[in-house]
Amino acid sequence: MDVAWPLVGRRAELEALSAVLADTHPGGVVLAGAAGIGKTRLAREALARAKAAGWDVEWLAATRAAASIPFGVVSHLLPPAERLGDDRLDTLRRAAELLAERSRGRRLILGVDDAHLLDDASAALVHQLAFRGLAVVVATVRTGEPAPDSVIALWKDGLARRLDLSALSAAATTELLDRALGGPVDGVTRKEVLRVSEGNPLYLRELILGGLESGALRQVDGVWRWTGRLAGATRLAELVEARLATAGERARAAVELVAWGEPLAVVVLEGLIDRDAVEAAEEGGLLVLERSGRRTLARLAHPLYGEVLRATLPLSRARAVAERLAAAFG
């Protein structure tokens, strides 16, 4: 079946974006949040509305692969025959002028997805466009990830408003689930989907699509029901595995320990794995460290990480993790 993914639960953020677009003074918005929280979807909605209102719209998608190439992300916006000088400041000035000329008098709105991955030159160009009032910038950044100074300066210098996106409320998640499937959902299924996705639109999407593809999510007498373990859905498991892989093997090992021992005292965790691994997992948005009285406890940043690990980890590895934890408390 075709699944529609409407934008729900972001009314306040859309109003803030609309206010920026309606302002006569150039500005911008930086949408910040965790992976999968809906930053890109919201930014694209803002650009679609701007285009319908007559704006000149450009979209940039930064990647880790292009981060080592100066002006790599914006190169397709510049005329191939244009010779940019070796002087960086002159290059920035001329590149900004070229982009401004392309709009032919119309207001330019520049969407920058994953701006924290921009190369320094592209980041400086985006900053110049906002600083000189040549474009309104709508950028997305992932919280917990390092970003170029020029990107951070967008909100630090007041050039753009920063909006931190939180997870969808239970009501909004329920609405998204119902509208995506277009029919009533079994109560137990609904409760489990809400628990596992925890308001993350991307996790919800991958969960539903994976369930439909595998047949685990199906209509029975007109009601959608899930059979089997939700966290074992292939698409969802692949998404979480890719997320864990970005932090490295040692950080993943720390997450595995917390998945079986949550909440786990940090002093115990660091006794089982080195402190650098714990810090890498925290900085990568996989673990959250919080104070509890005199102790500092480690918890998973999202319950889905634990659900997927416990459902997919090979039995031998799962036993080894459990044995290490048992020895630590023995």
N, C-alpha and C positions, 0 to 999 in steps of 0.2 A: 504494500500500500504506500501511497505518497503521504509523507508526513510534513505538515506545515509547522514552521517554528516562528510564531508571532513574538513580538517584543512585549513582554509583560513585566510589571513590577518596577519599572524605571521611569515613572511619571515625573518625579522630582528632578531627576538627572536630565530628562528631555527638556523640561522647562528651563533649566539652567543653560543648556546648550542653545535653546531657542533665544534666550535673552542675550547671549553673546552674539549670535548671528544678527539680532535686531539692533544691536548697539552700533552707533555711527562711528565709534572709535575702534580701530582694529584691535583685536585681542586674540584670545584663544582659550582652549580648555585642554587640560591633561587629565585623561581618565586613568586612574591607577587602581590596581587590584590584583588579586591572585589569579593564577592560571585558570582559564575556563569560566571566569566569573561573568563574562559578557561584555568586555571592553570593546572588542572589535565589532560586535553586533551593534552596539550603541553608537560607535563612531560612524559606521556605515549608514545607520539610520539618519544621523545628523547631516552627513554629506548628501544623502538622497534628497532630504528636505531642502538643502541649500541649492542643489541643482534644479529642483522643481521651481525654486524661487528666482532662478536666472543667474545664479553664481557660476563662475568658472571653477570646476572641481578637479583636483588631482589627488591621487591616492598612492602612497608609498608604503611598501611592506619591507621592513628591515629584517635581515636574516643573519645568523651567525656566520654563514659562508661568505656573505658580502661585507662583513665588518672589517676585513683587512684591506679592502679596496677603497682608496680615497674617492669620494663622490660616487661610489658604486651604486648606491640606492637611487640617486637622482640623475644618473648619467642618461637614462632614457628620455628625460625631460629636456635635455639640451640638444640643440641642432648638431648633427654629426660633423658638419663642416666647421663648426665654431672652434677656433683655437683659443684655449684658455691659457693665460700666462703662467709662468713658473712662480710668480709671487703669490703667496697664499691669500693675502688681503685683497689683492687685485682680482684674483680668481673668484673669491667670494662675492665681491662687489659686482663683477660682470655676470656671474651666474645668477645672482639675484635679479639683476636687470633683465636678463633673458627670460626668466620665468615670469616676471611682471609683464613683459611685452607680450607674452603668449596669451594673457587674459584679455588683451585688446580693450582695456577700459572697464571691463567687468570686474567685480570684486572676486578675488581669488581665495578659495578655501583649500587648505592643504591638509589632507589626512595622512597621518604617519603612524602606522601600526607597529607595535613593538619598538618604540623609539629608543628604548634602552640598548638595543642592538645596533644602533646607527654607528657608522664609522665617524671619527672625529670631524672629518671635513664635511660630511653630509649633515651632521648635527649642528655644526657651526653655520651652515647655510640656512637650515631651518630656523635657527635663532635669529639670523640676520633678517630673514623675511618677516618674522614677527616683530623684531625690534624696529625695523624701518617702516612698518605699517604696510608692507607690500602683500601680505597674506594673513588670513586668519588661520591659525594652526589648531587642528584637533588631533592630538596625539594620544597614544596609549602606552603605558609602561607597566611592567610587572613588578609588584612590590617585592622587596627582598633581593632584587637584582641590581647590580651596579649599573649606572648610566653615565654617559658622557657629561662633562661639566656644562656644556651648552644646553643639554636637555634639562638638567636640573635647574639651570638658570631661568628657564621659561616660567616656572612658578616661583622660584626664589626671588627673582627680580620683578615679579608682578606683571610680567608680560602675558601670562596665561593663568587662568583659575584652575586649581587642582581639585578634582573630584575623586574621592576614594570610594570605590564601589564595594559594597558588602554583598554577602550572599542574599539570594532571594528569600523573602519570607515564606513561611509554610503555605500561606494563602496564595501567594504568587506562584510558587512551585506547583501547587495543586491545579491552579488555573492553566499553567503552561502544559502540564501533563494531560489534562482533560481536552484542551484545544488541539494539542498535537495528535492525539488518538481519535478525537472526534466522537467519543462515546463514553458511557459510564465505565468506571474502573472498580474492580473488586476492592473492598475495604482493606483486606489484608495486604493485597498488592500495593495499594496506594500508600499504606503506612510504611511498608518496607522500602518502596521507591523514595519516599521522602527522607527516610532515615539514612539510606545509602548515599543519595545525591547531596544531602545537606545544603540545598539551595544553590548548588553549582549548576548553571544551565548546560555547560558542556558535558558534565558527567551525566546529567539527566538525558541529554540527547543521545550520547553514546550508549547508555543503558537501554533506552527504548529501541534504538535502531538495531543494537545487538540482539535484543530479545526477539524482535520481529524477524531478523534474518535467521536465527537459530530455531525459531518456532516456540521458544520458551514463553513468549508473550503472545497470547492468542485470544480471540473472542470465543467465549463459551456461552451460548444462549444470549448473545448480544452484550455480554459483559466482558471487559478485558481482564484476563487473569494471567499471573506468572507462575510457571511451574519450575522448580529447581532453585538453585542458589543464584541470587542476583549478581553477586560480586564475581561469579565465575563467567559472566558474559564475555565472550571473546573480545569484542571491540573495546569494552571497558577495561579489561585486563591489559590489553595492548597499550591503551592510553596511559594507564598508571605505570606500567613497566617502562615506557618511554620517559615518563616524568622522573622515575627513580634513577634511570640511567644517567641523567644529566648531572647528578651529584657525585657519581663515582662509586666504586665498589665499597670503600670503607664507610662512606655515609650511608649507603644502602644497608650495610651490615648493622649499623646503629639503628636504622629504622626497623629492621627485622626484629631486633631485640625488644624494642619498644612495642612493636605489634603484638608480641606475646606476653609482655610484662607490664603494659600500660596500666596506671601511671607508674613510671619507673624513676626512682631517685637518681639524679644526675651523678652523684658520687658512685653509685653502683654501676651505672652505665659506663662511666669513664674508667671504671675498674675492669670492665669487660672489653672495652674498645677505647682507642686513644681519644684525647680531648679534641684533636683536630677534626676527627671524623664527626664528632657530635656538633662541633661548630659549623662544619660544612653542611650537615643535614639541616641545622637551624637556619643558616643563611640561605640555603636552597629552598626554604619554605616547606620542608618535609616534617620537621619537628618544631614543637613550641615548648619553650622552657618557661615555667611559671613558679612563683614562690608559693609555698604552703607552710606557713609557720617559719620554722628555722630551716626547712628543707627546700631544695629546688627540684622540681619534678619535670620529667620529660614526657610529653604527650605527642601523639600524631597530630600534624597540622590539619589533617582531614581523616575522618574515620574510614573513608574508602580505601586508603592505603593499607590499613590493617585488614579490611575485609578481603581485598584482592590477594594480599600476601598469604593470608591463612587459607584461601581457597586454591591458590595456584602453586605455592612453594612445594618443591619435591619433598616427599615424606622424609628422606634421609636428612635433608637440610633443616626441615622443621624440627626434627628430633634433636639435631645438634644444637639449635637455638634454645629449645626447651631445656636441654641438659645443662647448657651454660648458665641459664638463669637459675635452675635448681641448685647448681653448685654454688652460685653467688649467694644464695639465701640459706644454704645448708649449714 
